[in-house]
């Protein structure tokens, strides 16, 4: 009985050990399977990662191959346009500055020419006034020799007016002296004739012309003394009774 019991116990023990061994084997198999599955999963994920990365790389390369040249061309065109615009603006500015400078220089030259021309014209006018004054002075002397005293008075007055215009005041006194001699030789009854001759040629009578000669002459000038003497002679002749 005991022997049977021991045998059963041994049998149970053996079955138990077998079951334990079976469990250990199963556990090792499960563990191995898990490890294999894990490795396969990792390998799959790695493979998927590389596939995805490669695909992305191909996409990037493709995009760069298409888009990058377009972008480069766009920026090149943009830079070229900006460069061309800057060059154009720079050229336009330089051209405008050059134009302004040339216009300024031309205007300056023209103004200088006009100024010089005016100065030359003024000098020429003065020279012509003096030449005409000399002509009338010589004409007066010639008329005095011919005893044509009324035309001589006109010639000397005209010479004096022209000498004032060319500012040759220094030459007026000799002409006033000659004018005095000519006026003294004009007959009193011909003073009105003298005024008519002067009015027809100079638009003024003798006294008005003497006033014109006095105009703008310094108060201490000898000219005023001479013109005062002439005015006295003229008025005396004009108020003298007509004996004709």
Residue pairs with C-beta under 8 A, 6 or more apart in sequence:
125 165
125 166
126 165
126 166
126 167
127 166
129 162
129 163
129 165
129 166
130 162
130 163
130 166
130 168
132 158
132 162
133 158
133 159
133 160
133 162
133 163
133 166
133 168
133 171
134 159
136 155
136 156
136 158
136 159
136 162
137 155
137 156
137 159
137 175
137 178
139 155
140 152
140 155
140 156
140 159
140 175
140 178
140 179
140 182
141 178
143 149
143 151
143 152
143 155
143 182
144 152
144 178
144 181
144 182
147 185
149 182
149 183
149 185
149 186
150 186
150 190
150 193
150 194
150 197
151 197
152 178
152 182
153 179
153 182
153 183
153 186
153 194
153 198
153 206
154 197
154 198
154 201
154 202
156 175
156 176
156 178
156 179
156 182
157 179
157 198
157 202
157 206
157 209
157 213
158 201
158 202
159 175
160 172
160 175
160 176
160 179
160 213
161 202
161 209
161 212
161 213
163 169
163 171
163 172
163 175
164 172
164 213
169 217
169 221
169 223
172 213
172 223
173 222
173 223
173 226
176 223
176 226
176 227
176 230
177 226
179 230
180 226
180 229
180 230
180 233
183 206
183 230
183 233
183 234
183 237
184 233
186 194
186 237
188 237
188 238
188 240
188 242
188 243
189 242
189 243
189 244
191 206
191 234
191 237
191 238
192 238
194 206
195 205
195 206
198 204
198 205
198 206
198 209
199 205
202 209
204 212
206 234
207 231
207 234
207 235
210 227
210 230
210 231
210 234
213 223
213 227
214 223
214 224
214 227
217 223
217 224
218 224
